[in-house]
Amino acid sequence: MIEVEKLFGIEECKIQRYENVSVMSQLTPSDGVLKALSCLPKGALVGIEDASYWDREIHDVGRTPYWNYLTNNAGNASFVYLDDLSLRVEAADFFKRARIRTELKLSNPGDCSLDNEIFEFRVNADYTHTVLTSDHIMRMIKETRPLIVILDGVRADLFWSGYAESHGVRFGSYSKESPPIHREGCPVVLGDNENLVPNELSAKTAYELGVMSYYFTLIRRKKAIDEHRISDDKPDFLGTTDLTVPLRGLFELTVKERKGTFWSGNIVDALGNASFVGYFDRDRAEFTRHYGGLALLLGAPKGNIAYKAHRDGNKYVGTFIHPEAKGNFEMKEFK
């Protein structure tokens, strides 16, 4: 296990809303981050989620004032760049393709192929930005072994919430920055980059359980796109709760116990795991589905979801209903 003394989660900029007005604030490092860097011995390595100046020039990607201020006011620290600009550019390209097709959808609302393309491009964008980039940064940390690591706040939450330890890296402490808010509730307003707003460093250790769930959700969604599967297990049924974009609603149903036509087991989809109980025979299927706690963090419906279907050829087709959601679904035996 590789030990890193400190992890900081930072904010490069912040969009805040006040009385229906969006305000973009460029931010600079907190006094707490700068103080931690100033205490380092000469030449001590600090890993930052940023790429070198030349990489940014090659990829024509701008550098926020945060990193300039950090590297110019860090005392004796030496920096190792953890980011991979090619991945950032790839993610931006996927987002751009999704946005173009979303605009086309406005003039072609009945084109379901656009719905599928938008879903796939968005998943690939999020997967590249979150999963592939995090994996690259983790490899860089293990290769360079910095004393301090400074990452975007959301990614730092992910690393602290179990991702890093599962990859062989342990952080001694974690502190997170956030932009200051005026007491009246009005966001900080910037006139220009000459008067940048410094972050504030929280004294509390952050722990966001939902970020790990989101990470695994992206892995499952990517697997759905690439392999039309959610897991590597062998389920009894493969189905979808989204007939417009089938891969978006893909699920796998596995029967764990059979008592005649009364079956129970589990269902896995991109949101997480759920249990089910119900009645199944050759002509119809009626069952209820109940999500576990981690899936609820990502917006899965609470309580029982009722499914009712009839046999149509080689598959079951029917409806599902819940106070928060309803729709159509289909599933067939997995082979």
C-alpha positions in Angstrom: 0.0 0.0 0.0 1.4 3.4 -1.0 1.0 6.2 1.6 0.2 9.8 0.6 0.3 12.3 3.5 -2.5 14.6 2.4 -5.4 14.8 -0.2 -7.0 18.1 -1.0 -10.3 18.5 -3.0 -10.4 21.8 -4.7 -12.8 24.1 -6.7 -11.3 25.8 -9.7 -14.5 27.8 -10.4 -18.1 27.9 -9.2 -21.4 28.7 -10.8 -23.8 30.1 -8.3 -27.4 31.2 -8.7 -29.0 34.2 -7.0 -32.4 35.6 -7.8 -32.4 33.7 -11.2 -29.0 35.0 -12.2 -26.0 32.7 -12.7 -22.7 34.0 -11.5 -19.4 32.4 -12.6 -16.6 32.9 -10.0 -13.0 32.0 -10.8 -11.3 30.8 -7.6 -7.8 30.5 -6.1 -6.3 28.2 -3.5 -7.3 28.6 0.1 -4.8 29.7 2.7 -4.9 26.2 4.1 -3.7 24.6 0.9 -1.0 27.2 0.4 0.1 26.8 4.0 0.4 23.0 3.6 2.6 23.5 0.6 4.8 26.2 2.2 5.8 23.7 5.0 7.2 21.1 2.5 10.9 20.6 2.3 12.6 21.8 -0.9 11.9 19.5 -3.9 8.9 17.7 -2.2 6.6 16.3 -4.8 3.0 17.5 -5.1 0.6 15.8 -7.5 -2.0 18.0 -9.1 -4.9 17.2 -11.4 -3.5 19.4 -14.1 -1.4 18.9 -17.2 1.8 20.7 -18.2 1.7 24.0 -20.0 3.0 22.3 -23.2 0.3 19.7 -23.2 -2.4 22.4 -22.9 -0.8 24.3 -25.8 -0.9 21.1 -28.0 -4.5 20.4 -27.1 -5.6 24.0 -27.1 -7.2 23.6 -23.6 -7.1 26.6 -21.3 -5.7 26.7 -17.8 -7.8 28.2 -15.0 -6.3 30.9 -12.8 -6.4 28.4 -9.9 -3.5 26.3 -11.1 -1.4 29.3 -12.1 -1.9 30.8 -8.7 -1.1 27.5 -7.0 2.1 26.8 -8.9 3.3 30.4 -8.5 2.8 30.5 -4.7 3.8 27.1 -3.6 7.2 27.8 -2.0 9.7 24.9 -2.3 7.2 22.3 -3.7 7.9 20.6 -7.0 4.8 19.6 -9.1 4.0 16.4 -10.9 1.2 16.6 -13.4 -1.3 13.8 -12.9 -3.8 14.6 -15.7 -3.9 13.3 -19.2 -5.1 16.0 -21.6 -5.8 13.5 -24.4 -8.5 12.0 -22.1 -9.9 15.4 -21.3 -10.1 16.2 -25.0 -11.7 12.8 -25.8 -14.4 13.4 -23.1 -15.1 16.9 -24.5 -15.5 15.5 -28.0 -18.1 12.9 -26.7 -20.0 15.7 -24.9 -19.9 17.8 -28.1 -21.3 14.9 -30.2 -24.1 14.4 -27.6 -24.9 18.1 -27.7 -25.1 18.2 -31.5 -27.5 15.2 -31.6 -29.6 16.7 -28.8 -30.1 19.8 -30.9 -31.0 17.6 -33.9 -33.6 15.8 -31.7 -35.5 19.1 -31.3 -36.3 19.1 -35.0 -36.6 15.3 -35.2 -38.5 14.2 -32.0 -39.5 10.9 -33.5 -36.0 9.7 -34.4 -35.3 7.1 -31.8 -31.8 6.5 -33.3 -30.8 9.9 -32.0 -32.0 9.0 -28.5 -29.7 5.9 -28.6 -26.7 8.0 -29.9 -27.2 10.7 -27.3 -27.2 8.1 -24.5 -24.1 6.3 -25.8 -22.1 9.6 -26.3 -23.0 10.8 -22.9 -22.0 7.5 -21.2 -18.7 7.5 -23.1 -18.1 11.1 -22.1 -18.8 10.5 -18.4 -16.9 7.2 -18.5 -13.8 8.8 -20.0 -13.9 11.8 -17.7 -14.5 9.8 -14.5 -13.3 6.2 -14.9 -10.5 6.4 -17.4 -9.1 9.7 -16.0 -9.3 8.5 -12.4 -7.5 5.3 -13.4 -4.8 7.3 -15.2 -4.3 9.7 -12.2 -4.1 6.7 -9.8 -1.3 5.1 -12.0 0.6 8.4 -11.9 0.3 8.6 -8.1 1.7 5.1 -7.8 4.5 5.8 -10.2 5.6 9.2 -8.7 4.6 8.9 -5.0 3.9 12.5 -4.2 3.6 13.7 -0.5 0.4 15.7 -1.3 -2.2 15.2 -4.0 -4.5 18.0 -5.1 -7.6 17.0 -7.2 -10.9 18.3 -8.3 -13.3 18.1 -5.4 -15.6 15.5 -6.9 -12.7 13.2 -7.9 -11.1 13.7 -4.5 -14.4 12.5 -2.9 -14.2 9.4 -5.1 -10.6 8.7 -4.1 -11.3 9.2 -0.4 -14.5 7.1 -0.4 -12.7 3.8 -1.1 -11.5 4.1 -4.7 -7.9 4.8 -3.8 -7.5 2.1 -1.2 -9.0 -0.4 -3.6 -6.2 0.6 -6.0 -3.4 0.3 -3.4 -3.1 4.0 -2.3 -3.9 5.3 1.2 -4.2 9.0 2.1 -3.4 10.2 5.6 -6.0 13.0 5.6 -8.5 14.7 3.4 -9.6 18.3 3.4 -11.9 20.0 0.9 -12.2 23.5 -0.4 -15.4 25.4 -1.2 -16.0 29.0 -2.3 -17.1 31.6 0.3 -20.7 32.7 0.4 -21.8 36.1 1.7 -23.7 36.0 4.9 -26.8 37.4 3.2 -26.8 34.4 0.8 -25.6 36.4 -2.2 -22.8 34.6 -4.1 -19.4 36.2 -4.5 -19.4 38.3 -7.7 -16.2 38.8 -9.7 -15.4 41.8 -11.8 -12.2 40.5 -13.4 -9.3 38.1 -12.9 -7.3 40.7 -11.0 -9.5 40.2 -7.9 -9.9 36.5 -7.7 -11.8 34.9 -4.8 -9.9 32.5 -2.5 -11.5 29.2 -1.5 -12.2 28.3 2.1 -10.8 25.1 3.5 -13.2 23.0 5.6 -12.1 21.5 8.9 -14.3 18.5 8.4 -13.3 15.3 6.6 -15.6 14.8 3.6 -17.1 11.3 2.8 -19.5 11.0 -0.1 -20.8 7.4 -0.4 -22.7 8.3 -3.5 -19.6 8.9 -5.6 -18.5 5.3 -5.5 -22.0 4.2 -6.5 -21.8 6.6 -9.4 -18.4 5.3 -10.4 -19.7 1.7 -10.6 -22.8 2.9 -12.4 -20.6 4.3 -15.2 -18.8 1.0 -15.4 -22.1 -0.9 -15.8 -23.4 1.6 -18.4 -20.2 1.3 -20.4 -20.5 -2.5 -20.3 -24.1 -2.2 -21.4 -23.0 -0.2 -24.5 -20.0 -2.4 -25.3 -21.3 -5.9 -24.5 -25.1 -5.5 -24.0 -24.6 -6.8 -20.5 -24.5 -5.5 -16.9 -22.5 -8.2 -15.2 -20.3 -11.2 -16.0 -22.7 -13.6 -14.3 -25.2 -15.8 -16.0 -28.7 -14.5 -15.3 -32.0 -16.2 -16.1 -33.5 -13.3 -17.9 -32.2 -10.2 -19.7 -34.5 -7.3 -20.2 -35.0 -3.5 -20.4 -37.3 -1.0 -18.8 -36.7 1.5 -21.6 -38.1 0.5 -25.0 -36.9 3.7 -26.7 -33.3 3.3 -25.6 -33.1 -0.4 -24.5 -29.4 -0.2 -23.3 -30.4 2.6 -20.9 -32.9 0.4 -19.1 -31.0 -2.9 -19.4 -31.3 -5.3 -16.4 -30.5 -8.9 -15.5 -32.8 -11.0 -13.5 -31.4 -14.0 -11.6 -33.7 -16.5 -9.8 -32.2 -17.7 -6.5 -35.2 -19.7 -5.1 -38.1 -21.5 -6.8 -41.2 -22.8 -5.0 -43.4 -23.9 -7.9 -44.3 -20.8 -9.8 -43.3 -18.5 -6.9 -39.8 -17.2 -7.6 -37.4 -14.9 -5.8 -33.9 -13.5 -6.5 -32.1 -10.4 -7.5 -32.1 -7.9 -10.4 -29.0 -5.8 -11.4 -29.0 -2.8 -13.6 -26.8 0.3 -14.0 -28.2 1.9 -10.8 -27.4 -1.0 -8.6 -28.9 -4.2 -7.0 -32.5 -5.0 -6.2 -34.4 -8.0 -4.9 -37.6 -9.4 -6.4 -40.4 -11.8 -5.5 -43.2 -12.9 -7.7 -45.2 -15.4 -9.9 -43.8 -16.7 -13.2 -45.1 -19.3 -15.6 -45.1 -19.7 -19.4 -47.9 -17.3 -20.0 -47.4 -14.5 -17.5 -45.1 -12.9 -14.9 -46.0 -10.7 -12.0 -43.3 -9.6 -9.5 -42.2 -6.7 -7.3 -38.7 -5.2 -7.4 -37.1 -3.5 -4.4 -33.8 -1.5 -4.7 -31.1 -1.6 -2.1 -29.6 1.5 -0.3 -26.8 2.4 -2.6 -29.0 2.5 -5.7 -31.3 4.9 -3.8 -28.5 7.4 -3.6 -28.5 7.6 -7.4 -32.2 8.1 -7.6 -33.7 4.6 -7.8 -37.4 4.6 -6.6 -38.0 3.8 -3.0 -40.3 0.9 -2.1 -41.8 -1.8 -4.3 -42.0 -1.4 -8.1 -44.8 -3.7 -9.5 -44.3 -5.5 -12.8 -46.9 -7.3 -14.8 -46.3 -9.0 -18.1 -47.6 -11.6 -20.5 -45.8 -13.9 -22.9 -45.4 -12.6 -26.5 -43.4 -15.1 -28.6 -40.0 -15.7 -26.9 -40.3 -12.9 -24.4 -42.4 -11.3 -21.6 -43.8 -7.8 -22.4 -45.7 -5.7 -19.9 -45.8 -2.7 -17.7 -44.3 -1.5 -14.4 -45.7 1.0 -12.0 -44.5 2.9 -8.9 -45.7 6.2 -7.4 -42.6 7.9 -8.8 -42.3 6.1 -12.1 -44.1 3.9 -14.6 -43.5 2.5 -18.1 -43.2 -0.5 -20.3 -40.7 -3.3 -20.1 -39.7 -6.6 -21.8 -37.4 -9.5 -21.0 -36.5 -12.8 -22.3 -34.6 -15.9 -21.2 -30.8 -15.4 -21.3 -28.9 -17.7 -23.5 
